[in-house]
Amino acid sequence: MRDKPLEHCAIFGVTCDDVAFSVSKLLYQGLIAQQHRGQESSGISILKTGGKIYTYKRKGLVSQVLTDNKLSQFWGNVGIGHNRYATTGSSEYESLDYIQPFHFKNNDIEFSLAFNGTIPVYDDIKKKMDDLGRIFVTNTDTEVIAQLIASIAIGTEKWPEILKIASKLLDGSYSLVIMTADGDIYAIRDPKGFKPLCIGELKTEKRNLYFVASESCAIDTVGANFLRDVKPGEIVHLSHQKDIQSELVLKAERTALCQFEFVYFARPDSIIDGVSVAQARLRMGENLAVKDPQLLDQEFKKNAIVVPVPDSGRSAAVGYAKQSRLPYVEGLMKNRYVWRTFIMPGQKTRKAAVKEKLNPIKSVIQGKDVILFDDSIVRGTTTKQIVSLLRQKGGAKSVHVRVSCPPVVSACYMGIDFPTTKELIAGKNKEKYGEKEYINKVRNTIGADSLLYQTLDDLKKSIGKDESQLCLACLTGEYPLKHTDKIKHLEESILKERYKKSEQNGIY
């Protein structure tokens, strides 16, 4: 739903020492395991034996783009893939140039790049590239990275050195994979480790395969063994000639893994930087139950049930129900064939789609005090509708909203799509009414009988990491990037551009 934050992308790569083996099916499996990270488009680049890179990419889900008919046409033992949700550049009427992998080729160098993240000050780098006579065909940070890499390559042909220099010039959040024309794959994670990235291997009597993925669930899906996470600032070299080796690690003063990976983005069966996503979410629910004053009312508890918003609210709701010793009830039925409401044009269309997507089960909700559990509230429009559905169609006696994430009050410039404070229900109310009143204003807006958010301290305890290891910018307004002054100027320009496009398309 459009009321949820949206991740930028998923990346996947595989290399095999058997030149007769084709990795196209493995690319499909790795991408479909990470479909949740991007649903706008999908694509792959495969290196044909002999050194030629072939790229195929289209709008649509993995299963729509990478059909058996298409996969059968792409043979090669090295490849990378990408699922995309756009946060820079056009996403509505764009050409294939905007879809990844980004296949770069000129008279000097050829490579393919798949990127997850955002370089918020990429326009500054682009201007410098313009001064060097570079010609751009898109308005994305992905192409800026590609052009930067190609420019650095003029001075050195050594890929580790090229990527080391590039990493020092890029200030932002990124995990990326690069496939060279020589058949090498390089996996790079930014020095603060905003975005997850991991590696795996599959060794048989016939062949050795090495993998890189945004999430470990993709490594599991292809039947490989999860080895480890790519360290923040690390460049890992995957090669069927040299196996896996770490080229270098650029260290930062602190790390800043996005906390939303644990709250919402990542699949529960993934492990990120040593932390089980499922266990972290379970602890979020347990910690929220310990702090819930509503549970002190024993009469309330006799009639209360815990209902998750499917699917993202389930894990934390289980933890809450377990700790509070209340019944866990699947009270909302989800229509899985209506799930791409976030790209529907116009608020009215998206609002209608919510009713088509979720339906309360009246037989278990009617007359009950419902504790509605969700992972986060961003814009608040969907939460308001669900609360209304539980009352009007479900017959709930009361609805009490519990949120496993603290209030989202600030913009994000690190690759999550809620980039303006004025679009955030908690953020705009906090600005208007202050620290003491804004939670109550949010509660009134969504129509809940009570509202309780996770505390920042309990979120950190649930994940098992502190503020020097996590990015909490959307919750605190404190950005862990260098160019904070430039970043904050983006908010107004982004908002103006959104309204301009909305008026042109007749959305609002």
C-alpha positions as CSV (number, residue, x, y, z in Angstrom):
1,M,0.0,0.0,0.0
2,R,1.2,3.6,-0.7
3,D,1.0,4.4,3.0
4,K,4.0,2.1,3.6
5,P,7.6,3.1,3.0
6,L,9.1,1.6,-0.1
7,E,12.5,0.1,-0.5
8,H,14.6,1.1,-3.4
9,C,15.9,-2.2,-4.9
10,A,17.1,-5.7,-4.6
11,I,20.4,-7.0,-6.1
12,F,21.7,-10.4,-6.9
13,G,24.7,-11.9,-8.5
14,V,26.2,-15.3,-9.3
15,T,29.4,-16.7,-10.8
16,C,30.1,-20.3,-11.7
17,D,33.4,-22.0,-12.7
18,D,31.7,-24.3,-15.2
19,V,31.6,-22.3,-18.5
20,A,29.0,-24.7,-19.9
21,F,26.5,-23.9,-17.0
22,S,23.9,-21.2,-17.5
23,V,23.0,-19.1,-14.4
24,S,19.8,-17.5,-15.8
25,K,17.5,-19.7,-13.7
26,L,19.4,-18.9,-10.5
27,L,19.1,-15.2,-11.3
28,Y,15.4,-15.7,-11.6
29,Q,15.2,-17.5,-8.3
30,G,17.3,-15.0,-6.4
31,L,15.3,-12.1,-7.7
32,I,11.9,-13.6,-7.0
33,A,13.0,-14.3,-3.4
34,Q,13.6,-10.6,-3.1
35,Q,10.5,-9.4,-5.0
36,H,9.4,-7.5,-1.8
37,R,12.2,-5.0,-2.2
38,G,11.1,-3.7,-5.6
39,Q,8.1,-4.4,-7.9
40,E,8.3,-1.8,-10.6
41,S,10.8,-3.5,-12.9
42,S,13.2,-6.4,-13.2
43,G,16.3,-7.2,-15.2
44,I,19.4,-9.3,-15.7
45,S,22.8,-9.0,-17.3
46,I,24.6,-12.2,-18.3
47,L,28.2,-12.6,-19.5
48,K,28.4,-14.9,-22.4
49,T,31.5,-17.1,-22.6
50,G,34.0,-15.1,-24.6
51,G,33.4,-11.8,-22.9
52,K,30.2,-10.2,-24.2
53,I,27.5,-8.9,-21.8
54,Y,23.9,-9.3,-22.7
55,T,21.2,-7.4,-20.7
56,Y,17.4,-7.9,-20.6
57,K,15.1,-5.7,-18.5
58,R,11.5,-4.6,-18.5
59,K,8.8,-3.1,-16.3
60,G,6.9,-5.7,-14.3
61,L,7.3,-8.4,-11.6
62,V,10.1,-10.9,-11.9
63,S,7.7,-13.6,-13.1
64,Q,6.3,-11.3,-15.8
65,V,9.7,-10.2,-17.1
66,L,11.9,-13.2,-16.7
67,T,9.7,-15.8,-18.3
68,D,11.0,-19.2,-19.4
69,N,10.9,-18.1,-23.0
70,K,13.2,-15.2,-22.2
71,L,15.5,-17.0,-19.8
72,S,16.1,-19.8,-22.4
73,Q,17.7,-17.1,-24.7
74,F,20.3,-16.0,-22.2
75,W,23.3,-18.4,-21.6
76,G,26.3,-17.6,-19.5
77,N,28.1,-18.6,-16.4
78,V,28.3,-15.2,-14.8
79,G,25.3,-12.8,-14.2
80,I,23.7,-10.1,-12.0
81,G,20.1,-9.1,-11.6
82,H,18.0,-6.3,-10.1
83,N,14.5,-5.5,-8.9
84,R,13.6,-1.9,-8.8
85,Y,11.4,0.6,-7.1
86,A,12.4,4.1,-8.2
87,T,13.4,6.9,-5.8
88,T,15.3,9.0,-8.3
89,G,14.3,9.7,-11.9
90,S,10.9,9.3,-13.5
91,S,9.0,6.1,-12.7
92,E,5.8,6.5,-14.6
93,Y,6.7,7.0,-18.3
94,E,10.4,6.1,-18.2
95,S,12.4,4.3,-20.9
96,L,14.4,1.1,-20.4
97,D,17.4,3.2,-19.7
98,Y,16.1,3.9,-16.2
99,I,15.7,0.2,-15.4
100,Q,18.6,-1.8,-14.0
101,P,21.0,-3.5,-14.4
102,F,22.7,-0.4,-15.9
103,H,24.8,-1.7,-18.8
104,F,27.6,0.7,-19.5
105,K,29.7,0.5,-22.7
106,N,31.9,2.9,-24.5
107,N,35.1,2.6,-26.6
108,D,37.2,2.1,-23.5
109,I,35.3,0.0,-20.9
110,E,32.2,-2.3,-20.5
111,F,30.5,-3.4,-17.4
112,S,27.0,-3.9,-15.9
113,L,25.9,-2.4,-12.6
114,A,23.0,-3.2,-10.2
115,F,22.5,-0.7,-7.4
116,N,20.4,-0.4,-4.2
117,G,20.4,2.9,-2.4
118,T,20.5,6.6,-2.9
119,I,23.3,9.2,-3.5
120,P,21.4,12.3,-2.3
121,V,24.0,14.7,-3.6
122,Y,24.5,12.9,-6.9
123,D,23.7,16.1,-8.8
124,D,27.0,17.6,-7.6
125,I,28.9,14.7,-9.1
126,K,26.9,14.9,-12.3
127,K,27.8,18.5,-12.8
128,K,31.5,17.6,-12.5
129,M,31.0,14.8,-15.1
130,D,29.2,17.3,-17.3
131,D,32.3,19.5,-17.1
132,L,34.3,16.6,-18.4
133,G,32.0,16.3,-21.4
134,R,30.1,13.3,-20.2
135,I,26.6,12.8,-21.8
136,F,23.8,11.4,-19.7
137,V,20.7,9.6,-20.9
138,T,18.9,9.4,-17.6
139,N,18.4,11.4,-14.5
140,T,19.4,8.8,-12.0
141,D,22.1,8.4,-9.4
142,T,22.8,4.9,-10.9
143,E,24.1,6.4,-14.2
144,V,26.1,8.9,-12.3
145,I,27.9,6.1,-10.5
146,A,28.5,4.3,-13.8
147,Q,29.9,7.4,-15.4
148,L,32.1,8.1,-12.4
149,I,33.5,4.5,-12.5
150,A,34.2,4.8,-16.2
151,S,36.0,8.1,-15.7
152,I,38.2,6.8,-12.9
153,A,39.0,3.8,-15.1
154,I,40.8,6.1,-17.5
155,G,43.6,6.4,-15.0
156,T,43.8,2.7,-13.9
157,E,42.6,-0.6,-15.2
158,K,42.6,-2.3,-11.7
159,W,39.0,-2.7,-10.6
160,P,39.7,-2.7,-6.9
161,E,41.5,0.6,-7.2
162,I,38.7,2.0,-9.4
163,L,36.1,1.1,-6.8
164,K,38.1,2.3,-3.9
165,I,38.4,5.8,-5.4
166,A,34.7,5.7,-6.3
167,S,33.6,4.8,-2.8
168,K,35.5,7.7,-1.4
169,L,33.6,10.1,-3.7
170,L,30.1,8.7,-3.0
171,D,28.4,10.0,0.1
172,G,25.1,8.1,0.6
173,S,23.6,4.7,1.1
174,Y,24.5,2.0,-1.3
175,S,25.0,-1.7,-1.9
176,L,26.0,-2.5,-5.5
177,V,27.3,-5.3,-7.7
178,I,29.4,-4.8,-10.8
179,M,30.0,-7.4,-13.4
180,T,33.0,-6.8,-15.6
181,A,33.6,-7.9,-19.2
182,D,36.4,-10.1,-17.7
183,G,33.8,-12.2,-15.8
184,D,34.4,-10.8,-12.4
185,I,31.8,-9.7,-9.9
186,Y,32.5,-7.0,-7.4
187,A,30.2,-6.5,-4.4
188,I,30.5,-3.1,-2.6
189,R,28.7,-1.9,0.5
190,D,29.0,1.8,1.6
191,P,31.2,2.5,4.6
192,K,28.3,3.1,6.9
193,G,26.5,-0.1,5.8
194,F,23.1,1.5,5.3
195,K,21.9,-1.3,3.0
196,P,22.3,-5.0,3.6
197,L,24.5,-7.2,1.4
198,C,25.6,-10.8,1.9
199,I,27.5,-13.6,0.1
200,G,27.1,-17.3,-0.2
201,E,28.5,-20.4,-2.0
202,L,27.3,-23.7,-3.4
203,K,30.0,-26.3,-4.1
204,T,29.2,-29.7,-5.7
205,E,31.3,-32.3,-7.4
206,K,30.5,-30.7,-10.8
207,R,30.9,-27.0,-10.1
208,N,31.5,-24.2,-7.7
209,L,29.1,-21.2,-7.5
210,Y,29.4,-18.0,-5.6
211,F,26.5,-15.6,-4.8
212,V,25.9,-12.1,-3.6
213,A,22.4,-10.8,-2.6
214,S,20.7,-8.0,-0.8
215,E,19.2,-10.5,1.7
216,S,20.2,-14.0,2.9
217,C,16.8,-15.4,2.0
218,A,17.8,-15.2,-1.7
219,I,21.0,-17.3,-0.8
220,D,18.7,-19.8,0.9
221,T,16.3,-20.0,-2.0
222,V,19.0,-21.0,-4.5
223,G,20.1,-23.8,-2.2
224,A,23.5,-22.2,-1.4
225,N,25.2,-21.8,2.0
226,F,25.1,-18.3,3.6
227,L,28.7,-17.3,4.3
228,R,28.5,-13.8,5.8
229,D,27.5,-10.3,5.4
230,V,29.6,-7.9,3.3
231,K,31.2,-5.6,5.9
232,P,30.4,-1.9,5.7
233,G,33.0,-0.3,3.4
234,E,34.1,-3.7,2.0
235,I,34.8,-4.5,-1.6
236,V,34.4,-8.3,-2.2
237,H,35.7,-9.9,-5.4
238,L,33.7,-13.0,-6.6
239,S,35.5,-14.9,-9.3
240,H,35.3,-18.5,-10.6
241,Q,39.1,-18.3,-10.9
242,K,39.9,-16.8,-7.5
243,D,36.8,-17.9,-5.5
244,I,35.8,-15.1,-3.0
245,Q,38.3,-12.6,-1.7
246,S,38.0,-9.3,0.2
247,E,39.9,-6.6,-1.7
248,L,39.7,-3.9,1.0
249,V,37.6,-2.3,3.7
250,L,37.0,1.4,4.0
251,K,36.1,2.1,7.6
252,A,33.9,4.8,8.9
253,E,33.6,6.3,12.4
254,R,30.2,4.6,12.8
255,T,27.8,2.3,10.9
256,A,24.2,3.2,10.0
257,L,22.2,0.1,9.0
258,C,18.7,1.2,8.2
259,Q,16.4,0.2,11.1
260,F,13.5,-0.2,8.7
261,E,15.1,-3.4,7.4
262,F,14.2,-5.0,10.7
263,V,10.8,-3.2,11.2
264,Y,9.4,-3.8,7.7
265,F,11.6,-4.2,4.6
266,A,13.4,-7.5,5.0
267,R,11.8,-10.9,4.8
268,P,11.5,-12.5,8.3
269,D,13.6,-15.5,7.2
270,S,16.6,-13.2,6.5
271,I,19.6,-12.6,8.7
272,I,21.2,-9.1,8.5
273,D,24.5,-8.3,10.1
274,G,24.1,-11.3,12.5
275,V,20.6,-10.4,13.5
276,S,17.5,-12.6,12.7
277,V,14.8,-10.4,11.3
278,A,12.1,-12.7,12.7
279,Q,13.5,-12.7,16.2
280,A,13.9,-8.9,16.2
281,R,10.3,-8.4,15.2
282,L,9.2,-10.9,17.9
283,R,11.1,-8.9,20.5
284,M,9.5,-5.6,19.2
285,G,6.1,-7.0,20.0
286,E,7.1,-8.4,23.4
287,N,8.7,-5.0,24.4
288,L,5.6,-3.1,23.4
289,A,3.4,-5.3,25.5
290,V,5.5,-4.8,28.6
291,K,5.0,-1.0,28.2
292,D,1.3,-1.0,27.3
293,P,-0.8,0.7,30.1
294,Q,-4.0,-0.7,28.5
295,L,-3.0,-4.2,29.7
296,L,-3.3,-3.1,33.3
297,D,-7.1,-3.1,32.8
298,Q,-8.1,-6.7,33.6
299,E,-11.7,-6.3,32.4
300,F,-10.3,-5.0,29.0
301,K,-8.0,-8.1,28.7
302,K,-11.0,-10.4,29.1
303,N,-12.5,-9.1,25.8
304,A,-9.3,-8.2,23.9
305,I,-7.8,-9.9,20.9
306,V,-4.6,-9.2,19.0
307,V,-5.1,-8.7,15.2
308,P,-2.2,-8.1,12.9
309,V,-2.2,-6.1,9.7
310,P,-1.2,-8.7,7.1
311,D,1.5,-9.4,6.4
312,S,4.0,-7.1,7.9
313,G,2.4,-6.8,11.3
314,R,2.4,-10.6,12.0
315,S,5.8,-11.3,13.6
316,A,5.6,-8.4,16.1
317,A,1.9,-9.2,16.9
318,V,2.9,-12.8,17.8
319,G,5.4,-11.4,20.3
320,Y,2.9,-9.0,21.7
321,A,0.2,-11.7,22.1
322,K,2.7,-14.1,23.7
323,Q,3.9,-11.5,26.2
324,S,0.4,-10.2,27.1
325,R,-1.2,-13.7,27.0
326,L,-4.0,-12.5,24.8
327,P,-5.5,-14.4,21.9
328,Y,-3.7,-13.9,18.5
329,V,-6.5,-13.7,15.9
330,E,-6.2,-13.4,12.1
331,G,-9.0,-10.9,11.8
332,L,-8.2,-9.3,8.5
333,M,-8.4,-11.3,5.3
334,K,-6.0,-10.2,2.6
335,N,-6.7,-10.5,-1.1
336,R,-3.3,-11.4,-2.5
337,Y,-4.3,-10.5,-6.0
338,V,-4.6,-6.8,-5.1
339,W,-1.3,-5.8,-3.8
340,R,0.4,-3.2,-6.0
341,T,-1.7,-0.2,-4.7
342,F,1.4,1.9,-4.1
343,I,1.8,2.6,-7.8
344,M,-1.8,3.4,-8.5
345,P,-2.3,7.0,-9.6
346,G,-4.3,9.1,-7.2
347,Q,-5.4,8.9,-3.6
348,K,-9.0,8.0,-4.4
349,T,-7.9,5.0,-6.5
350,R,-5.5,3.8,-3.7
351,K,-8.3,4.3,-1.1
352,A,-10.7,2.1,-3.1
353,A,-7.9,-0.5,-3.5
354,V,-7.5,-0.8,0.3
355,K,-11.1,-2.0,0.6
356,E,-10.5,-4.5,-2.2
357,K,-7.4,-5.7,-0.5
358,L,-8.5,-6.1,3.1
359,N,-11.7,-7.4,4.6
360,P,-12.4,-7.9,8.3
361,I,-13.6,-11.3,9.5
362,K,-16.7,-10.3,11.4
363,S,-17.2,-13.6,13.2
364,V,-14.0,-13.2,15.2
365,I,-14.0,-9.3,15.5
366,Q,-17.6,-8.4,16.4
367,G,-18.0,-7.1,19.9
368,K,-14.3,-7.5,20.6
369,D,-11.7,-4.9,21.9
370,V,-9.3,-5.2,19.0
371,I,-5.6,-4.5,19.5
372,L,-4.5,-3.8,15.9
373,F,-0.9,-4.4,15.3
374,D,1.1,-2.8,12.5
375,D,4.8,-2.3,11.8
376,S,4.7,1.4,11.1
377,I,2.5,4.4,10.4
378,V,3.9,6.7,7.7
379,R,1.2,8.8,6.0
380,G,-1.7,7.4,8.1
381,T,-4.2,7.1,5.3
382,T,-4.3,3.3,5.3
383,T,-4.3,2.9,9.0
384,K,-7.3,5.2,9.2
385,Q,-9.2,3.1,6.7
386,I,-8.4,-0.2,8.5
387,V,-9.6,1.2,11.8
388,S,-12.8,2.2,10.1
389,L,-13.2,-1.2,8.4
390,L,-12.9,-3.0,11.8
391,R,-15.6,-0.8,13.3
392,Q,-18.1,-0.5,10.5
393,K,-17.7,-3.9,8.7
394,G,-16.2,-6.0,11.5
395,G,-18.3,-4.7,14.4
396,A,-15.3,-4.1,16.7
397,K,-16.2,-2.7,20.1
398,S,-13.0,-0.6,20.2
399,V,-9.8,-0.4,18.2
400,H,-6.4,0.1,19.8
401,V,-3.5,0.6,17.5
402,R,0.0,-0.7,18.4
403,V,3.0,0.1,16.3
404,S,6.3,-1.8,16.4
405,C,8.2,1.2,15.1
406,P,8.6,4.6,16.8
407,P,6.9,7.6,15.2
408,V,8.3,8.4,11.7
409,V,8.9,12.2,12.0
410,S,11.6,13.1,9.5
411,A,12.4,12.7,5.9
412,C,14.6,10.0,4.5
413,Y,17.3,10.6,1.9
414,M,19.0,7.2,2.0
415,G,16.7,5.3,-0.4
416,I,13.3,5.0,1.3
417,D,10.3,6.6,-0.3
418,F,8.9,9.0,2.2
419,P,11.1,12.0,1.5
420,T,9.2,14.9,3.0
421,T,8.2,15.7,6.5
422,K,4.9,17.2,5.3
423,E,3.8,13.8,4.0
424,L,4.4,12.1,7.4
425,I,1.4,12.1,9.8
426,A,3.6,12.1,12.9
427,G,6.1,14.5,11.5
428,K,3.7,17.2,10.4
429,N,1.7,16.9,13.7
430,K,4.9,17.1,15.8
431,E,5.9,20.3,14.0
432,K,2.5,21.8,14.5
433,Y,1.5,20.7,18.0
434,G,4.8,19.8,19.7
435,E,6.2,16.8,21.6
436,K,3.4,16.4,24.1
437,E,0.4,16.7,21.9
438,Y,1.3,15.2,18.5
439,I,0.7,11.5,19.4
440,N,-2.9,12.3,20.5
441,K,-3.4,14.2,17.3
442,V,-2.3,11.2,15.2
443,R,-4.7,9.0,17.3
444,N,-7.6,11.3,16.5
445,T,-6.8,11.4,12.8
446,I,-6.7,7.6,12.4
447,G,-9.8,7.2,14.6
448,A,-8.3,4.8,17.2
449,D,-9.4,4.5,20.8
450,S,-5.7,4.4,21.9
451,L,-2.4,4.5,20.1
452,L,1.0,3.3,21.4
453,Y,4.3,3.4,19.5
454,Q,7.5,1.5,20.2
455,T,10.0,3.6,22.1
456,L,13.4,4.3,20.5
457,D,15.2,2.5,23.3
458,D,13.1,-0.6,23.0
459,L,13.6,-0.6,19.2
460,K,17.3,-0.7,19.6
461,K,17.1,-3.4,22.3
462,S,14.9,-5.5,19.9
463,I,17.4,-5.2,17.1
464,G,20.4,-5.7,19.4
465,K,22.2,-2.6,18.1
466,D,22.7,0.9,19.3
467,E,22.5,4.4,17.8
468,S,26.2,4.1,16.6
469,Q,25.3,1.1,14.5
470,L,21.8,2.1,13.1
471,C,20.4,4.8,10.9
472,L,17.5,6.3,12.9
473,A,17.3,9.5,10.9
474,C,13.6,9.2,10.1
475,L,12.8,8.8,13.8
476,T,15.2,11.4,15.2
477,G,16.0,13.8,12.4
478,E,19.7,13.2,13.0
479,Y,21.4,12.3,9.7
480,P,24.6,10.2,9.6
481,L,25.8,11.6,6.3
482,K,28.4,14.3,5.7
483,H,26.4,16.8,3.6
484,T,23.5,17.2,5.9
485,D,23.0,20.9,4.9
486,K,22.6,20.0,1.2
487,I,20.4,17.0,2.1
488,K,17.8,19.1,3.9
489,H,17.5,21.5,1.0
490,L,16.3,18.6,-1.1
491,E,13.0,18.3,0.9
492,E,11.4,21.4,-0.5
493,S,12.5,20.8,-4.1
494,I,11.2,17.2,-3.9
495,L,7.9,18.3,-2.6
496,K,7.5,21.0,-5.3
497,E,8.4,18.4,-8.0
498,R,5.8,16.0,-6.6
499,Y,3.0,18.5,-6.6
500,K,4.0,19.7,-10.1
501,K,3.8,16.1,-11.5
502,S,0.6,15.4,-9.6
503,E,-1.1,18.5,-11.1
504,Q,0.1,17.5,-14.6
505,N,-1.3,14.0,-14.2
506,G,-4.5,15.1,-12.5
507,I,-3.9,13.1,-9.4
508,Y,-4.8,15.6,-6.7
